[in-house]
Amino acid sequence: YGLGTDTREKGTWLGPWGGAAGAVRAGQLVTQRFALGMTLEDGRAWGDGQTATGFGFGPEASVAVAGNFALRAGIGLALVHLHDPGDPFESSTRGVTGARFALGASRDIFLTRGNRSGGLALTPSVQLRLVPGGDTHALVATVGVEVTYWTGLPRNQLDLPPGEAWKK
């Protein structure tokens, strides 16, 4: 993902800073439109000679609202570590650690045949993450394309006409 941060530290705005991020997600459809899963994400942004390194994980849910377009929401834990290499007296714990709140939207573009269960898709997504804290809080925005893979279901578990479901 491309990443942008808006971090505020003791009332001072640091940013906007740009960078890159990545995530690994694993989950399962609960219904045809609702999914639950876990996400693990990592990212880094730079600006004003400083860096912000972030890490987060937690449960996420998504709901398909129209076709392959889905809205996502998540909670969890996160940290955003700030570092200024020009400050020899900087605290090693500078930044924010705590709750992670996430909102986003995505759309699956399937690359495999539509008559299969499972397959490969490209998933453009836009996401916002908030990590609030006492003196420091961070708002992180990501825009990117995910590579998504579904294992699918066996043919006898799909909602197919009986003649198709048991075909070998």
TIRO-2110 file (N, C-alpha, C; in Angstrom, 1 decimal):
// TIRO-2110
0.8, -1.2, 0.0, N, 1, A
0.0, 0.0, 0.0, CA, 1, A
0.9, 1.2, 0.0, C, 1, A
0.3, 2.3, -0.6, N, 2, A
0.9, 3.6, -0.3, CA, 2, A
0.3, 4.1, 1.0, C, 2, A
1.1, 4.8, 1.8, N, 3, A
0.6, 5.1, 3.2, CA, 3, A
0.8, 6.6, 3.4, C, 3, A
-0.1, 7.2, 4.1, N, 4, A
0.1, 8.6, 4.6, CA, 4, A
-0.3, 8.7, 6.1, C, 4, A
0.4, 9.5, 6.8, N, 5, A
0.1, 9.6, 8.3, CA, 5, A
-0.1, 11.0, 8.7, C, 5, A
-1.0, 11.2, 9.7, N, 6, A
-1.2, 12.4, 10.3, CA, 6, A
-1.1, 12.1, 11.8, C, 6, A
0.1, 12.5, 12.3, N, 7, A
0.4, 12.2, 13.7, CA, 7, A
0.5, 13.5, 14.5, C, 7, A
-0.1, 13.5, 15.7, N, 8, A
-0.1, 14.6, 16.6, CA, 8, A
0.6, 14.2, 17.9, C, 8, A
1.6, 15.0, 18.2, N, 9, A
2.4, 14.7, 19.4, CA, 9, A
2.5, 15.9, 20.3, C, 9, A
1.9, 15.8, 21.5, N, 10, A
1.8, 16.9, 22.5, CA, 10, A
1.3, 18.2, 21.9, C, 10, A
0.3, 18.0, 21.1, N, 11, A
-0.4, 19.2, 20.4, CA, 11, A
0.3, 19.7, 19.2, C, 11, A
1.4, 19.1, 18.8, N, 12, A
2.1, 19.5, 17.6, CA, 12, A
1.8, 18.5, 16.5, C, 12, A
1.5, 19.0, 15.3, N, 13, A
1.2, 18.2, 14.1, CA, 13, A
2.5, 17.8, 13.4, C, 13, A
2.7, 16.5, 13.2, N, 14, A
3.8, 16.0, 12.5, CA, 14, A
3.3, 15.4, 11.2, C, 14, A
3.6, 16.1, 10.2, N, 15, A
3.1, 15.5, 8.9, CA, 15, A
2.6, 16.6, 8.0, C, 15, A
2.0, 16.1, 6.9, N, 16, A
1.8, 14.7, 6.5, CA, 16, A
3.1, 14.0, 6.1, C, 16, A
3.2, 12.7, 6.5, N, 17, A
4.3, 11.9, 6.1, CA, 17, A
3.8, 10.8, 5.1, C, 17, A
4.6, 10.5, 4.2, N, 18, A
4.3, 9.4, 3.2, CA, 18, A
5.2, 8.2, 3.4, C, 18, A
4.7, 7.0, 3.0, N, 19, A
5.5, 5.8, 3.1, CA, 19, A
4.8, 4.6, 2.4, C, 19, A
5.1, 3.5, 3.0, N, 20, A
4.6, 2.2, 2.4, CA, 20, A
4.2, 1.3, 3.5, C, 20, A
3.2, 0.4, 3.2, N, 21, A
2.7, -0.5, 4.2, CA, 21, A
2.4, -1.8, 3.5, C, 21, A
2.2, -2.9, 4.3, N, 22, A
1.7, -4.2, 3.8, CA, 22, A
0.9, -4.8, 4.9, C, 22, A
0.1, -5.8, 4.5, N, 23, A
-0.8, -6.5, 5.4, CA, 23, A
-1.0, -8.0, 5.0, C, 23, A
-1.3, -8.8, 6.0, N, 24, A
-1.6, -10.2, 5.7, CA, 24, A
-3.0, -10.4, 6.4, C, 24, A
-3.9, -10.9, 5.7, N, 25, A
-5.3, -11.2, 6.2, CA, 25, A
-5.6, -12.6, 6.0, C, 25, A
-6.4, -13.2, 7.0, N, 26, A
-6.9, -14.5, 6.9, CA, 26, A
-8.3, -14.4, 7.4, C, 26, A
-9.3, -15.1, 6.7, N, 27, A
-10.6, -15.0, 7.2, CA, 27, A
-11.5, -16.0, 6.5, C, 27, A
-12.8, -15.9, 6.8, N, 28, A
-13.8, -16.8, 6.3, CA, 28, A
-15.1, -16.1, 6.1, C, 28, A
-15.8, -16.4, 5.0, N, 29, A
-17.2, -15.9, 4.8, CA, 29, A
-18.1, -16.6, 5.8, C, 29, A
-18.9, -15.9, 6.5, N, 30, A
-19.8, -16.4, 7.4, CA, 30, A
-21.2, -16.6, 6.7, C, 30, A
-21.5, -15.7, 5.9, N, 31, A
-22.7, -15.8, 5.0, CA, 31, A
-22.2, -15.4, 3.6, C, 31, A
-23.1, -15.3, 2.6, N, 32, A
-22.6, -14.9, 1.3, CA, 32, A
-22.1, -13.4, 1.2, C, 32, A
-22.5, -12.6, 2.2, N, 33, A
-22.1, -11.2, 2.2, CA, 33, A
-21.3, -10.7, 3.4, C, 33, A
-21.1, -11.5, 4.4, N, 34, A
-20.5, -11.1, 5.6, CA, 34, A
-19.3, -12.0, 5.9, C, 34, A
-18.1, -11.4, 6.2, N, 35, A
-16.9, -12.2, 6.5, CA, 35, A
-16.3, -11.7, 7.8, C, 35, A
-15.6, -12.6, 8.5, N, 36, A
-14.8, -12.3, 9.7, CA, 36, A
-13.4, -12.8, 9.5, C, 36, A
-12.4, -12.1, 10.0, N, 37, A
-11.0, -12.5, 9.9, CA, 37, A
-10.1, -11.8, 10.8, C, 37, A
-8.8, -12.0, 10.6, N, 38, A
-7.8, -11.3, 11.4, CA, 38, A
-6.8, -10.7, 10.4, C, 38, A
-6.3, -9.6, 10.8, N, 39, A
-5.3, -8.8, 10.0, CA, 39, A
-4.0, -8.5, 10.8, C, 39, A
-2.9, -8.6, 10.1, N, 40, A
-1.6, -8.2, 10.7, CA, 40, A
-1.0, -7.2, 9.7, C, 40, A
-0.7, -6.0, 10.1, N, 41, A
-0.2, -5.0, 9.2, CA, 41, A
1.1, -4.3, 9.8, C, 41, A
1.9, -3.8, 8.8, N, 42, A
3.1, -3.2, 9.2, CA, 42, A
3.4, -2.1, 8.2, C, 42, A
4.0, -1.0, 8.6, N, 43, A
4.2, 0.2, 7.7, CA, 43, A
5.2, 1.1, 8.2, C, 43, A
5.7, 2.0, 7.3, N, 44, A
6.7, 3.0, 7.7, CA, 44, A
6.5, 4.2, 6.9, C, 44, A
6.6, 5.4, 7.5, N, 45, A
6.4, 6.7, 6.9, CA, 45, A
7.6, 7.6, 7.2, C, 45, A
7.9, 8.5, 6.4, N, 46, A
9.1, 9.4, 6.6, CA, 46, A
8.6, 10.9, 6.4, C, 46, A
9.2, 11.8, 7.1, N, 47, A
9.0, 13.2, 6.9, CA, 47, A
9.8, 14.0, 7.9, C, 47, A
10.2, 15.2, 7.5, N, 48, A
10.9, 16.1, 8.4, CA, 48, A
12.1, 15.5, 9.0, C, 48, A
12.8, 14.6, 8.3, N, 49, A
14.0, 13.9, 8.9, CA, 49, A
13.7, 12.9, 9.9, C, 49, A
12.4, 12.6, 10.1, N, 50, A
12.0, 11.6, 11.1, CA, 50, A
11.3, 10.4, 10.5, C, 50, A
11.0, 9.4, 11.3, N, 51, A
10.3, 8.2, 10.8, CA, 51, A
9.2, 7.8, 11.8, C, 51, A
8.2, 7.2, 11.2, N, 52, A
7.1, 6.6, 12.0, CA, 52, A
7.0, 5.2, 11.5, C, 52, A
7.1, 4.3, 12.4, N, 53, A
7.0, 2.8, 12.1, CA, 53, A
5.8, 2.3, 12.9, C, 53, A
4.9, 1.6, 12.1, N, 54, A
3.7, 1.2, 12.7, CA, 54, A
3.5, -0.3, 12.6, C, 54, A
2.8, -0.9, 13.5, N, 55, A
2.4, -2.3, 13.5, CA, 55, A
1.0, -2.4, 14.1, C, 55, A
0.2, -3.3, 13.6, N, 56, A
-1.1, -3.5, 14.2, CA, 56, A
-1.6, -4.9, 13.9, C, 56, A
-2.5, -5.4, 14.7, N, 57, A
-3.2, -6.6, 14.4, CA, 57, A
-4.6, -6.6, 15.2, C, 57, A
-5.5, -7.5, 14.7, N, 58, A
-6.8, -7.6, 15.3, CA, 58, A
-7.8, -8.1, 14.4, C, 58, A
-9.0, -8.4, 14.9, N, 59, A
-10.1, -8.9, 14.1, CA, 59, A
-10.7, -7.8, 13.2, C, 59, A
-11.2, -8.3, 12.0, N, 60, A
-11.8, -7.4, 11.1, CA, 60, A
-13.1, -8.1, 10.6, C, 60, A
-14.0, -7.3, 10.2, N, 61, A
-15.3, -7.8, 9.5, CA, 61, A
-15.5, -7.0, 8.2, C, 61, A
-16.1, -7.7, 7.3, N, 62, A
-16.4, -7.0, 6.0, CA, 62, A
-17.8, -7.4, 5.6, C, 62, A
-18.5, -6.5, 4.9, N, 63, A
-19.8, -6.8, 4.4, CA, 63, A
-19.9, -6.3, 3.0, C, 63, A
-20.3, -7.2, 2.1, N, 64, A
-20.4, -6.9, 0.6, CA, 64, A
-21.7, -6.1, 0.5, C, 64, A
-21.6, -4.8, 0.1, N, 65, A
-22.8, -4.0, 0.1, CA, 65, A
-23.4, -3.9, -1.3, C, 65, A
-22.6, -4.1, -2.4, N, 66, A
-23.2, -4.1, -3.7, CA, 66, A
-22.2, -4.9, -4.6, C, 66, A
-22.6, -6.1, -5.1, N, 67, A
-21.8, -6.9, -5.9, CA, 67, A
-20.5, -7.3, -5.1, C, 67, A
-19.3, -6.9, -5.7, N, 68, A
-18.1, -7.3, -5.1, CA, 68, A
-17.5, -6.1, -4.3, C, 68, A
-18.3, -5.0, -4.1, N, 69, A
-17.8, -3.9, -3.3, CA, 69, A
-18.1, -4.1, -1.8, C, 69, A
-17.1, -4.0, -1.0, N, 70, A
-17.3, -4.3, 0.5, CA, 70, A
-16.8, -3.2, 1.3, C, 70, A
-17.5, -3.1, 2.5, N, 71, A
-17.0, -2.1, 3.5, CA, 71, A
-16.4, -3.0, 4.6, C, 71, A
-15.3, -2.5, 5.2, N, 72, A
-14.6, -3.2, 6.3, CA, 72, A
-14.5, -2.4, 7.5, C, 72, A
-14.5, -3.1, 8.7, N, 73, A
-14.2, -2.4, 10.0, CA, 73, A
-13.4, -3.3, 10.8, C, 73, A
-12.6, -2.8, 11.7, N, 74, A
-11.8, -3.6, 12.5, CA, 74, A
-11.4, -2.9, 13.8, C, 74, A
-11.0, -3.7, 14.8, N, 75, A
-10.4, -3.2, 16.0, CA, 75, A
-9.2, -4.0, 16.3, C, 75, A
-8.5, -3.6, 17.4, N, 76, A
-7.3, -4.4, 17.7, CA, 76, A
-6.3, -3.6, 18.5, C, 76, A
-5.0, -4.0, 18.4, N, 77, A
-3.9, -3.3, 19.0, CA, 77, A
-3.0, -2.8, 18.0, C, 77, A
-2.3, -1.7, 18.3, N, 78, A
-1.4, -1.1, 17.3, CA, 78, A
-0.3, -0.3, 18.1, C, 78, A
0.8, -0.1, 17.4, N, 79, A
1.8, 0.9, 17.9, CA, 79, A
2.3, 1.7, 16.7, C, 79, A
2.6, 2.9, 17.0, N, 80, A
3.3, 3.8, 16.1, CA, 80, A
4.5, 4.4, 16.8, C, 80, A
5.7, 4.0, 16.4, N, 81, A
6.9, 4.4, 17.0, CA, 81, A
7.5, 5.5, 16.2, C, 81, A
7.8, 6.7, 16.9, N, 82, A
8.4, 7.8, 16.2, CA, 82, A
9.8, 7.9, 16.5, C, 82, A
10.6, 8.3, 15.6, N, 83, A
12.1, 8.4, 15.8, CA, 83, A
12.7, 9.6, 15.0, C, 83, A
13.4, 10.3, 15.7, N, 84, A
14.2, 11.5, 15.2, CA, 84, A
15.7, 11.2, 15.3, C, 84, A
16.4, 10.8, 14.3, N, 85, A
17.8, 10.4, 14.4, CA, 85, A
18.7, 11.6, 14.8, C, 85, A
18.2, 12.8, 14.6, N, 86, A
18.9, 14.0, 15.0, CA, 86, A
18.8, 14.4, 16.5, C, 86, A
18.0, 13.7, 17.3, N, 87, A
17.8, 14.0, 18.7, CA, 87, A
18.4, 13.0, 19.5, C, 87, A
19.6, 13.2, 20.1, N, 88, A
20.3, 12.2, 20.9, CA, 88, A
19.6, 12.0, 22.3, C, 88, A
18.7, 12.8, 22.7, N, 89, A
18.0, 12.7, 24.0, CA, 89, A
16.6, 12.1, 23.8, C, 89, A
16.2, 11.7, 22.6, N, 90, A
14.9, 11.2, 22.4, CA, 90, A
14.6, 9.9, 23.2, C, 90, A
13.3, 9.9, 23.7, N, 91, A
12.9, 8.7, 24.4, CA, 91, A
12.7, 7.5, 23.5, C, 91, A
13.1, 6.3, 24.0, N, 92, A
13.0, 5.1, 23.1, CA, 92, A
11.6, 4.7, 23.0, C, 92, A
10.7, 5.3, 23.8, N, 93, A
9.3, 4.9, 23.8, CA, 93, A
8.4, 6.0, 23.2, C, 93, A
9.0, 6.8, 22.4, N, 94, A
8.3, 7.9, 21.7, CA, 94, A
7.3, 7.4, 20.7, C, 94, A
6.0, 7.8, 20.9, N, 95, A
5.0, 7.3, 20.0, CA, 95, A
3.7, 7.0, 20.7, C, 95, A
2.9, 6.1, 20.2, N, 96, A
1.7, 5.7, 20.8, CA, 96, A
1.5, 4.2, 20.6, C, 96, A
1.0, 3.6, 21.7, N, 97, A
0.6, 2.1, 21.7, CA, 97, A
-0.7, 2.0, 22.3, C, 97, A
-1.6, 1.3, 21.7, N, 98, A
-2.9, 1.1, 22.2, CA, 98, A
-3.9, 0.5, 21.3, C, 98, A
-5.1, 1.0, 21.4, N, 99, A
-6.2, 0.5, 20.6, CA, 99, A
-6.1, 0.9, 19.1, C, 99, A
-6.6, 0.1, 18.2, N, 100, A
-6.6, 0.3, 16.8, CA, 100, A
-8.0, 0.2, 16.3, C, 100, A
-8.4, 1.3, 15.6, N, 101, A
-9.8, 1.3, 15.0, CA, 101, A
-9.6, 1.5, 13.5, C, 101, A
-10.3, 0.7, 12.7, N, 102, A
-10.0, 0.7, 11.3, CA, 102, A
-11.4, 0.7, 10.5, C, 102, A
-11.4, 1.5, 9.4, N, 103, A
-12.5, 1.5, 8.5, CA, 103, A
-11.9, 1.5, 7.1, C, 103, A
-12.6, 0.8, 6.2, N, 104, A
-12.1, 0.8, 4.8, CA, 104, A
-13.2, 0.3, 3.8, C, 104, A
-12.8, 0.3, 2.6, N, 105, A
-13.6, -0.1, 1.5, CA, 105, A
-12.8, -0.9, 0.5, C, 105, A
-13.3, -1.9, -0.2, N, 106, A
-12.6, -2.6, -1.2, CA, 106, A
-13.5, -3.2, -2.3, C, 106, A
-12.9, -3.6, -3.4, N, 107, A
-13.7, -4.2, -4.5, CA, 107, A
-12.9, -5.4, -5.0, C, 107, A
-13.5, -6.6, -5.1, N, 108, A
-12.8, -7.7, -5.6, CA, 108, A
-12.9, -7.7, -7.2, C, 108, A
-11.8, -7.9, -7.9, N, 109, A
-11.8, -8.1, -9.3, CA, 109, A
-11.3, -9.5, -9.5, C, 109, A
-12.2, -10.5, -9.9, N, 110, A
-11.8, -11.9, -10.0, CA, 110, A
-11.0, -12.2, -11.2, C, 110, A
-9.9, -12.9, -11.1, N, 111, A
-9.1, -13.3, -12.2, CA, 111, A
-9.3, -14.7, -12.7, C, 111, A
-10.1, -15.5, -11.9, N, 112, A
-10.4, -16.9, -12.2, CA, 112, A
-11.9, -17.0, -12.7, C, 112, A
-12.2, -18.1, -13.3, N, 113, A
-13.5, -18.4, -13.9, CA, 113, A
-14.6, -18.2, -12.8, C, 113, A
-15.7, -17.6, -13.2, N, 114, A
-16.8, -17.3, -12.3, CA, 114, A
-17.5, -18.6, -11.8, C, 114, A
-17.4, -19.7, -12.5, N, 115, A
-18.1, -20.9, -12.1, CA, 115, A
-17.3, -21.8, -11.1, C, 115, A
-16.3, -21.3, -10.5, N, 116, A
-15.5, -22.0, -9.5, CA, 116, A
-15.7, -21.5, -8.2, C, 116, A
-15.5, -22.3, -7.2, N, 117, A
-15.5, -21.9, -5.8, CA, 117, A
-14.1, -21.6, -5.5, C, 117, A
-13.8, -20.5, -4.9, N, 118, A
-12.4, -20.1, -4.7, CA, 118, A
-11.7, -19.5, -5.9, C, 118, A
-10.5, -19.1, -5.7, N, 119, A
-9.8, -18.5, -6.8, CA, 119, A
-9.0, -17.3, -6.4, C, 119, A
-8.6, -16.6, -7.4, N, 120, A
-7.7, -15.4, -7.3, CA, 120, A
-8.3, -14.1, -7.7, C, 120, A
-8.1, -13.1, -6.9, N, 121, A
-8.6, -11.7, -7.2, CA, 121, A
-7.6, -10.6, -6.9, C, 121, A
-7.7, -9.5, -7.6, N, 122, A
-7.1, -8.3, -7.2, CA, 122, A
-8.1, -7.5, -6.5, C, 122, A
-7.7, -6.9, -5.4, N, 123, A
-8.7, -6.1, -4.5, CA, 123, A
-8.1, -4.7, -4.2, C, 123, A
-8.5, -3.7, -5.0, N, 124, A
-8.2, -2.4, -4.7, CA, 124, A
-8.8, -2.0, -3.4, C, 124, A
-8.1, -1.3, -2.5, N, 125, A
-8.7, -0.9, -1.2, CA, 125, A
-8.2, 0.4, -0.7, C, 125, A
-9.1, 1.1, 0.1, N, 126, A
-8.8, 2.3, 0.8, CA, 126, A
-9.1, 2.1, 2.2, C, 126, A
-8.2, 2.5, 3.1, N, 127, A
-8.4, 2.2, 4.5, CA, 127, A
-7.9, 3.3, 5.4, C, 127, A
-8.6, 3.5, 6.5, N, 128, A
-8.1, 4.5, 7.6, CA, 128, A
-7.9, 3.7, 8.9, C, 128, A
-6.9, 4.1, 9.6, N, 129, A
-6.6, 3.5, 10.9, CA, 129, A
-6.4, 4.6, 11.9, C, 129, A
-7.0, 4.5, 13.0, N, 130, A
-6.8, 5.5, 14.1, CA, 130, A
-6.2, 4.8, 15.3, C, 130, A
-5.1, 5.4, 15.8, N, 131, A
-4.5, 4.8, 17.1, CA, 131, A
-4.5, 6.0, 18.0, C, 131, A
-5.5, 6.1, 18.9, N, 132, A
-5.5, 7.2, 19.8, CA, 132, A
-4.6, 7.0, 21.0, C, 132, A
-4.2, 8.1, 21.6, N, 133, A
-3.4, 8.0, 22.9, CA, 133, A
-3.5, 9.3, 23.7, C, 133, A
-2.8, 9.3, 24.8, N, 134, A
-2.8, 10.5, 25.6, CA, 134, A
-2.2, 11.7, 25.0, C, 134, A
-0.9, 11.8, 24.9, N, 135, A
-0.2, 12.9, 24.3, CA, 135, A
0.0, 12.7, 22.8, C, 135, A
-0.1, 11.5, 22.3, N, 136, A
0.2, 11.2, 20.9, CA, 136, A
-0.9, 10.4, 20.3, C, 136, A
-1.4, 10.7, 19.1, N, 137, A
-2.3, 9.9, 18.4, CA, 137, A
-1.9, 9.9, 16.9, C, 137, A
-2.3, 8.8, 16.2, N, 138, A
-1.9, 8.7, 14.8, CA, 138, A
-3.2, 8.3, 14.0, C, 138, A
-3.3, 9.0, 12.8, N, 139, A
-4.3, 8.6, 11.8, CA, 139, A
-3.5, 8.2, 10.6, C, 139, A
-3.7, 6.9, 10.1, N, 140, A
-3.0, 6.4, 9.0, CA, 140, A
-3.9, 6.0, 7.9, C, 140, A
-3.6, 6.5, 6.7, N, 141, A
-4.5, 6.2, 5.5, CA, 141, A
-3.6, 5.3, 4.6, C, 141, A
-4.2, 4.3, 4.0, N, 142, A
-3.6, 3.4, 3.0, CA, 142, A
-4.4, 3.3, 1.8, C, 142, A
-3.8, 3.2, 0.6, N, 143, A
-4.4, 3.0, -0.7, CA, 143, A
-3.5, 2.0, -1.4, C, 143, A
-4.2, 0.9, -1.9, N, 144, A
-3.4, -0.1, -2.6, CA, 144, A
-4.2, -1.2, -3.2, C, 144, A
-3.5, -2.2, -3.7, N, 145, A
-4.1, -3.3, -4.3, CA, 145, A
-3.6, -4.6, -3.6, C, 145, A
-4.6, -5.4, -3.1, N, 146, A
-4.3, -6.6, -2.4, CA, 146, A
-4.4, -7.8, -3.4, C, 146, A
-3.6, -8.8, -3.2, N, 147, A
-3.8, -10.1, -3.9, CA, 147, A
-4.6, -11.0, -3.0, C, 147, A
-5.7, -11.5, -3.4, N, 148, A
-6.6, -12.2, -2.6, CA, 148, A
-6.8, -13.6, -3.2, C, 148, A
-6.7, -14.6, -2.3, N, 149, A
-6.9, -16.0, -2.7, CA, 149, A
-8.0, -16.7, -1.8, C, 149, A
-8.9, -17.4, -2.4, N, 150, A
-9.9, -18.2, -1.7, CA, 150, A
-9.7, -19.6, -2.0, C, 150, A
-9.8, -20.4, -0.9, N, 151, A
-9.6, -21.9, -1.1, CA, 151, A
-10.9, -22.5, -1.7, C, 151, A
-12.1, -21.9, -1.4, N, 152, A
-13.3, -22.4, -1.9, CA, 152, A
-13.9, -23.6, -1.2, C, 152, A
-15.0, -24.1, -1.7, N, 153, A
-15.7, -25.2, -1.1, CA, 153, A
-15.7, -26.4, -2.0, C, 153, A
-15.8, -27.6, -1.6, N, 154, A
-16.0, -28.7, -2.5, CA, 154, A
-17.3, -28.6, -3.2, C, 154, A
-17.4, -29.2, -4.4, N, 155, A
-18.6, -29.0, -5.2, CA, 155, A
-19.9, -29.5, -4.5, C, 155, A
-19.8, -30.5, -3.6, N, 156, A
-21.0, -31.0, -3.0, CA, 156, A
-21.4, -30.1, -1.8, C, 156, A
-20.7, -29.0, -1.5, N, 157, A
-21.1, -28.1, -0.5, CA, 157, A
-21.6, -26.7, -1.1, C, 157, A
-21.5, -26.6, -2.4, N, 158, A
-21.9, -25.4, -3.1, CA, 158, A
-23.4, -25.4, -3.3, C, 158, A
-24.0, -24.2, -3.5, N, 159, A
-25.4, -24.1, -3.8, CA, 159, A
-25.6, -24.3, -5.3, C, 159, A
-25.6, -25.5, -5.8, N, 160, A
-25.7, -25.8, -7.2, CA, 160, A
-26.9, -26.7, -7.5, C, 160, A
-27.4, -26.8, -8.7, N, 161, A
-28.4, -27.7, -9.0, CA, 161, A
-27.9, -29.1, -8.8, C, 161, A
-28.7, -30.1, -8.3, N, 162, A
-28.3, -31.4, -8.0, CA, 162, A
-27.4, -32.1, -9.0, C, 162, A
-27.7, -31.9, -10.3, N, 163, A
-27.0, -32.6, -11.4, CA, 163, A
-25.5, -32.0, -11.5, C, 163, A
-25.3, -30.8, -11.0, N, 164, A
-24.0, -30.2, -11.1, CA, 164, A
-23.2, -30.5, -9.8, C, 164, A
-23.9, -30.6, -8.7, N, 165, A
-23.2, -30.7, -7.4, CA, 165, A
-22.5, -32.0, -7.2, C, 165, A
-23.0, -33.1, -7.8, N, 166, A
-22.4, -34.4, -7.7, CA, 166, A
-21.6, -34.9, -8.9, C, 166, A
-21.4, -34.0, -9.9, N, 167, A
-20.7, -34.4, -11.1, CA, 167, A
-19.2, -34.6, -10.8, C, 167, A
-18.6, -35.6, -11.3, N, 168, A
-17.2, -35.9, -11.1, CA, 168, A
-16.4, -35.3, -12.2, C, 168, A
END
